[in-house]
Amino acid sequence: MANPSLKDEDLYETLRDEGMSKEKAARISNAKANPDMHPSRKGGKAPPYEEWTRDDLYARAQEIGIDGRSAMSKDELIEALRNH
C-alpha cells in the first residue's frame, strides 16, 4: 500500500535495505524528491558532536527519544545520536 507521506518510495525502500532508520530514510527520500532541496550538500554549521558537552549530548538524545541515554558515556551518546 502506498504511503502518501513518502515522495519517493523506491528510494525510501533502498535506504531502508541499506540499514537506515525509517525516519532518516523518509527524510532523505523526500528531500531528494524536492527540487529545491539538496540533501547531499553539507548541512548547518553546528560543531561536531565531539565538541559538545555530555549534558548537551544527553539533552539532544532526550529530544530524539534514545533509550538508555542516562547510562551512556559521552562516546556512547555520540554513537547513538549518529546511528539514530
C-alpha positions as CSV (number, residue, x, y, z in Angstrom):
1,M,0.0,0.0,0.0
2,A,1.3,3.4,-0.9
3,N,2.4,5.8,1.8
4,P,1.2,9.3,0.8
5,S,3.8,11.0,3.1
6,L,6.7,9.4,1.1
7,K,7.6,11.3,-2.1
8,D,10.0,8.6,-3.5
9,E,9.0,5.2,-2.2
10,D,11.7,3.3,-4.2
11,L,14.5,5.4,-2.8
12,Y,13.0,5.0,0.7
13,E,13.0,1.2,0.4
14,T,16.5,1.2,-0.9
15,L,17.7,3.3,2.0
16,R,15.9,1.0,4.5
17,D,17.5,-2.0,2.9
18,E,20.9,-0.3,3.5
19,G,20.0,-0.1,7.2
20,M,18.8,3.4,7.7
21,S,16.1,4.2,10.2
22,K,12.6,4.8,8.9
23,E,12.8,8.4,9.9
24,K,16.1,9.0,8.2
25,A,15.2,7.1,5.0
26,A,11.9,9.1,4.8
27,R,13.7,12.5,5.3
28,I,16.3,11.7,2.6
29,S,13.9,10.3,0.1
30,N,11.5,13.2,0.5
31,A,14.3,15.8,0.3
32,K,15.7,14.2,-2.9
33,A,12.2,14.3,-4.5
34,N,12.0,18.1,-3.8
35,P,13.9,20.0,-6.5
36,D,14.5,22.9,-4.1
37,M,16.4,20.7,-1.5
38,H,19.9,19.3,-1.8
39,P,20.4,16.6,0.8
40,S,23.8,15.7,-0.4
41,R,25.2,19.2,0.3
42,K,26.7,19.9,3.7
43,G,24.2,21.0,6.3
44,G,24.3,23.6,9.0
45,K,27.3,25.0,10.9
46,A,26.8,23.1,14.2
47,P,30.0,21.9,15.7
48,P,30.8,18.1,15.6
49,Y,29.4,16.1,18.5
50,E,32.9,15.6,19.9
51,E,32.9,19.3,20.8
52,W,29.5,19.1,22.6
53,T,29.4,18.6,26.4
54,R,27.9,15.3,27.7
55,D,25.0,17.3,29.1
56,D,24.3,18.8,25.6
57,L,24.5,15.3,24.0
58,Y,22.2,13.9,26.7
59,A,19.7,16.7,26.0
60,R,19.7,16.0,22.3
61,A,19.3,12.3,22.9
62,Q,16.4,13.1,25.1
63,E,14.8,15.2,22.4
64,I,15.1,12.4,19.9
65,G,14.0,9.7,22.4
66,I,17.1,7.5,22.6
67,D,16.5,4.8,25.2
68,G,19.2,4.1,27.8
69,R,20.8,7.5,27.4
70,S,21.2,8.1,31.2
71,A,23.7,5.3,31.5
72,M,25.7,6.2,28.4
73,S,29.1,7.8,28.3
74,K,29.8,10.8,26.0
75,D,31.2,8.5,23.3
76,E,28.2,6.2,23.6
77,L,25.8,9.1,23.3
78,I,27.7,10.3,20.2
79,E,27.4,6.9,18.6
80,A,23.7,6.6,19.5
81,L,23.0,10.1,18.0
82,R,24.9,9.3,14.8
83,N,23.1,6.0,14.4
84,H,19.7,7.3,15.1
